Amino acid sequence: MIKKIIILITFLCNVLFITYLFAEEKIVNEKNTEINVYSGMFDFSDDGKKSAIVGLQHQNENLLRDSFLGTLSPVTGAMITADNAAYVYTGVQAQYKIGKLDITPSFTPGLYNEGNGKDLGHVVEFKSEVQVSLNLFENSQLGMSYNHISNASLGDKNPGANSYMFNFLQKF
């Protein structure tokens, strides 16, 4: 069941990325940079390899695009685990606002270094994520996210990693 959900999320995130490439630019008159600071548990489903994680993600709202899939924007970020595994990435996210609640799925290919952490089987990995956040004030949000990192069978093995994070987002 979890594998089917992960495949569905990965498929939807790929569709988001392709749609972003062909969407119309949206003009935004608000603050134009959003920083997302997060911390949580990397690969929580693997007792032997789970590890604390911290990360930082940047979104430039000057590059927002409206599409039939919603408001899309590019994101770039990096995360590191307590075991010195690191992942740097760039990709696309969608934003869906429901009152004070934001639902933000994303797809971000990147480069992974296992450090002393889990061997994910390849240096190229793909992160599919869903974040739910609550607008606290005009320019800040508090949320939680879940992601799955996988190499899409590029390597000899593809164990993947499931992670959850608590997020603080601030617009500047």
MARNURO-583629 format. One record per residue (C-alpha): x, y, z. Coordinates in steps of 0.02 Angstrom, whole numbers, plus 50000, padded with zeros to 5 digits. Example, Ala and Ser with C-alpha at 12.3 -4.5 7.8 and 13.67 -1.06 7.14 Angstrom:
2
      u      v      w
  50615  49775  50390
  50684  49947  50357
This chain:
172
      u      v      w
  50000  50000  50000
  50140  50123  50046
  50231  50082  49883
  50074  50126  49783
  50057  50292  49876
  50241  50333  49845
  50223  50291  49659
  50067  50401  49648
  50153  50548  49736
  50306  50530  49625
  50197  50527  49468
  50100  50681  49523
  50261  50775  49564
  50331  50733  49391
  50173  50804  49313
  50197  50962  49417
  50374  50983  49354
  50326  50963  49171
  50178  51081  49191
  50291  51214  49268
  50396  51217  49111
  50244  51267  49005
  50147  51377  49127
  50119  51566  49119
  50217  51682  49232
  50120  51756  49377
  50159  51932  49435
  50175  51944  49624
  50177  52109  49718
  50212  52031  49888
  50375  51988  49970
  50471  51886  49844
  50583  51766  49940
  50530  51624  50054
  50650  51527  50165
  50597  51360  50238
  50698  51297  50387
  50658  51118  50439
  50710  50980  50556
  50648  50803  50581
  50691  50619  50558
  50778  50551  50402
  50725  50375  50352
  50614  50351  50505
  50553  50183  50436
  50727  50103  50445
  50773  50076  50628
  50956  50043  50587
  50983  50196  50479
  50863  50330  50542
  50946  50493  50588
  50903  50671  50638
  50897  50794  50494
  50906  50983  50469
  50883  51079  50308
  50854  51244  50220
  50751  51278  50064
  50731  51436  49959
  50587  51488  49847
  50588  51645  49738
  50409  51703  49714
  50461  51814  49567
  50464  51651  49469
  50286  51593  49511
  50185  51521  49367
  49999  51492  49355
  49947  51330  49273
  49799  51213  49265
  49883  51121  49411
  49890  51275  49523
  50027  51399  49567
  50199  51325  49530
  50371  51388  49579
  50552  51329  49580
  50636  51279  49744
  50816  51246  49792
  50881  51175  49954
  50999  51067  50053
  50986  50950  50202
  51108  50856  50311
  51084  50714  50435
  51168  50683  50602
  51265  50544  50511
  51336  50673  50387
  51230  50613  50241
  51189  50764  50131
  51068  50802  49990
  51066  50959  49882
  50919  50982  49765
  50821  51095  49649
  50650  51068  49575
  50472  51129  49573
  50330  51143  49699
  50144  51180  49685
  50046  51285  49809
  49863  51260  49854
  49786  51379  49980
  49634  51327  50079
  49600  51472  50197
  49747  51482  50318
  49807  51308  50266
  49933  51279  50126
  49962  51111  50042
  50127  51105  49948
  50180  50952  49848
  50353  50957  49768
  50472  50859  49658
  50659  50895  49673
  50798  50796  49590
  50967  50814  49675
  51136  50746  49725
  51159  50635  49878
  51315  50594  49979
  51292  50455  50107
  51429  50516  50227
  51415  50394  50374
  51228  50371  50341
  51120  50263  50230
  51181  50206  50059
  51039  50251  49940
  51123  50166  49792
  51165  50314  49680
  51226  50494  49687
  51072  50554  49588
  50913  50544  49693
  50735  50609  49673
  50636  50684  49817
  50445  50685  49814
  50369  50783  49958
  50204  50844  50027
  50200  50986  50153
  50051  51052  50250
  50074  51221  50334
  49969  51346  50430
  49984  51534  50403
  50028  51601  50575
  50055  51783  50529
  50060  51880  50366
  50235  51822  50318
  50266  51661  50416
  50200  51483  50421
  50222  51328  50529
  50203  51157  50450
  50245  50974  50435
  50307  50879  50283
  50337  50700  50226
  50455  50650  50087
  50522  50498  49997
  50695  50497  49918
  50733  50367  49785
  50854  50343  49641
  50718  50273  49525
  50824  50116  49502
  50972  50211  49427
  51089  50116  49543
  51115  49932  49578
  51004  49951  49730
  50863  50071  49772
  50818  50061  49958
  50742  50236  49967
  50716  50339  50123
  50557  50405  50205
  50571  50562  50311
  50462  50683  50407
  50504  50861  50454
  50434  51007  50551
  50446  51167  50449
  50456  51354  50483
  50432  51463  50329
  50470  51650  50323
  50445  51773  50180
  50564  51918  50156
